[in-house]
Amino acid sequence: MKDAFDVLMITHAGLCKGYADALKLILDIDEDDFGTLSFENGESLDDFSEAIRATIEERYKDRNLVVLLDLPGGSPANTALPFMSSSRKLIAGVNLPLVLEIMAMKKSGTTWEELDLDDTCKSAAQSIVLYNNFLNGGNV
């Protein structure tokens, strides 16, 4: 049997809660299907690192995990880097199209082995458009 995967979003402040609300609205997915951790104002990096460690150990130990991070080089991403392994994929710079795509794949039963995060990341990057170009007769 091929392995499933889990998803953990780690962001600054309440951004991951906003993604969670959007997932509920758009895909009818609630927070039981993924985890969230927020780096809050005033929280020490040591405490935040411990929260990441505890969450991974308690909820995702021995499981395949996609970790979605908001900002490359930001505190959540830098703090999560030591937890990367062959069974944990970290993606920084997430946007809503990426979160939706990964959760749709999880919901549809895509396995860890089938998960193509390179193409998924490229597709999410291409979802960013400047509509003014389109309205002025150019390409989106």
N, C-alpha and C positions, 0 to 999 in steps of 0.2 A: 504494500500500500504506500502511496506517495504521501508526503508530508504536507500538512496545511501550514498556514503562517498566521501570526498575530501582528497587530499594528499598535504602536505606541507613538503618540504625538507629544513632543516636548518643545515648548515655546516660551517666549517672554510673556509675562503677565497673563491675561486671559485669552490670548489669541487662539489657543487650542480649544477653548470653550466655544468660541465663535465658529470654528470649524465643526465642532460637535453639533451645534445647533443647525448648521447648514446641512450636515449629513442627515439629521433627523427630518428636516424639511424636504430635502430633495430625494433621498434614497430610503427614507423610513428606517434608518439605522440609528440605534441608540447606543449610549456609552457602554453597554454591556459587551458590545462587539469590538471595542478598542479601548486603549487606555490613554489618559492624558496626564501630563505633568506641566506645571507652570513655574517658571522662575520669577518670583515675586519681588517687588521693590523692598529693599532692606534685608532680603534673605542672603545669607553668606554662601559663597561657592562651596564651602565644605558641607554645609547642610544640604544644599541642592544636590551635590554629588552623592551624598548618602541617600537622599530620596530616590535618585535614579537607581543606585545600587540595590536598595531595598525593593523597589518596584520590580526590577528585573529578576532578582532572586526569588521573590515571593510569588509573582504572577507569571513570569515567562521563563523560568529556569528549565533548561532542556527543551525549549521550544524555538522554532524559527520565528524571527522577529524582524519586522520592518520598522525602523525608527524614523519618524518624520520630524525634521527640525526646521525652525522658521528662518534662520539667518546664518549663512555660511560665515564662520569666524566669530559668531556671537557666543555669549556665555553658555546658552543651552547646548549648542553644537560642540563647542570646545570641551564642555564638561562631559558630554556623552561619548566622545571619541575613545576613551579608554575601554569602553564597554563593547566596542566593535569586535566581531569574530566571524567565523565562517557561517554561523547560524544567525547572525544579526547584520542586517544591511542598514546603513545610515544614509539618509537623503536630506541635504540641507538646501534651503531656499524654496520650500514648498509653496504652492499656491492651491487655490480651491480646485481647479481642474485635476491636479495631481492627486489630491486627497480623495476626490470623487472616484477617479479611475482606479486607484489602489483598493479602495473599499468596495467598489463594484466587482473587481476581480476576486477579492476575498469572499464576498457574498455569493458569487457564482461558482465557487469551488475551485478556483485556480490554485494549483499546488505550488509549493516552494520551488520545485524543479521547473515548473512551467513559467514562473514569474520572470518577466523580461523588464527589469527596471531601467535599463538603458533606453529602450524605445519609449517607455512610459514617461521618463524624464524629458526626453526630446519632445514628445507630444505636448507635455505640459508647458514647456518653454515656448512652443509655437502657438499656444493658446493666448499669449499676450499680444494684443493688437492695439494700434493707434487708429481709432475709428476716423479721425480727421482725414487720414490718407484715403480711406475708402470713400468718404463723403465728397472728397475733391477729385474723384475719378481714378484714384490709384488703387493699388492692391491692398487688401487688409493684411 
